[in-house]
Amino acid sequence: MDSNSPSGPLVGLRVIELGSTVAGPFCARLLADFGADVIKVEQASGDAVRAMGRQRDGHSLYGASILRGKRIVSIDLRQDDGRELVRKLCTNADIVVENFKAGALEKWDLSYAALSKNNPGLVLVRISGFGQDGPYSERGGYGIVCEAVSGLREITGEPDQPPPRVATPLTDYIAGLYGAFGAMMAIVERQQTGLGQIVDSALYEGSFSFMESHVPAFQQLGEVATRAGSRLPGNTPNDLYACADGRHIVIAAASDSVYRRLATAMGQPELADDPRFATALARIEHQDACEAAVSEWAACLSADEAIAALQSYQVPASAIFTVADIFADPHYAARDMLLEVPHEQLGSVTMTGVVPKLSRTPGAVRWSGRRIGADTRAVLRDDLGMSDAEIDALIASRTVHS
């Protein structure tokens, strides 16, 4: 996993990452995982993502993962010479990823027109809070704000409590994923036309797309979706259940065939013929009674006992995994979802595996995230053809950091 040789379907693509924090770096990390040559540009003070999450001995554990597989250069975009270096890097790039506030690139004279002037096939992925146009485009767009605007936050949590957040920057990840997807579509289209384009991925829109079922329900029925706790509205039984040992399990048995198996696993096959529960639509109408029956059964068993009974009848169910559970789980190990990657200062760092799995050209993690400016000198020398004297002058003027 620490081989410097690229592999995967994106080998040959050059990506310049100008983004920061999560959405941009995650988008570029996905491309790096599948073989793209990603050059990350950051300030000498470092990407803000390096200060997120936990540290060990002064080294960012989050950065070790989200910056993996990238060449790291430090260039000051506030200086004219720094911006000129970025323009030169983009001349031979296939994709540029940025997630600054809308309009920031234009202020730095790094607009798409400027970057693509000598590279008409360039694809520019622009990730922002509210998109590149519209009345909200100039607003600050952190994930938590855009999640609130998207409606996704309103449907999260218990009905009688304020809507909580998921303890991960979910909205940023969604927008980064859409950005990578958009980049790949643009590259495919470029094969036909030779031309690049702009991919506009807005954080609020990515999250809003997950509201898919609730949009027509409001338009047709006037139904305003709100928090439903651990239930999935319109899908029963599909909930979180407390067991006798204090642990919780989830069960998803909304289809008629699976519900019939659930009733048998519960030792109450007659529930499958009860008119209140015999069909999926009937179960939705009598959701409280249906969920109560399952809850009463689960409360009499330990989580392991309940899961064993459910699995014996092929009913989809699971206990709630912690990270410690994941590290001990054989399926995660078999699927290479916990990768131990060498780290220059920490020896090795375990990080999430590559997703999705490709049968013929799988992705790989080439190295963990490197220190600020680790590859500055090599990139300027090897990719831009600069001499050591020229690079030394840029370091002295603090245009670059190495």
PyMOL commands that set and color helices and strands:
alter all, ss='L'
color gray80, all
select helices_A, chain A and resi 23-33+48-51+61-66+80-91+104-107+112-116+143-150+153-155+170-193+203-211+214-221+256-265+269-272+280-285+287-298+303-312+323-328+330-334+376-382+388-396
alter helices_A, ss='H'
color red, helices_A
select strands_A, chain A and resi 14-17+37-42+55-56+59-60+70-75+95-98+123-128+198-202+238-242+248-252+317-319+338-343+347-352+400-401
alter strands_A, ss='S'
color yellow, strands_A
deselect
rebuild
show_as cartoon
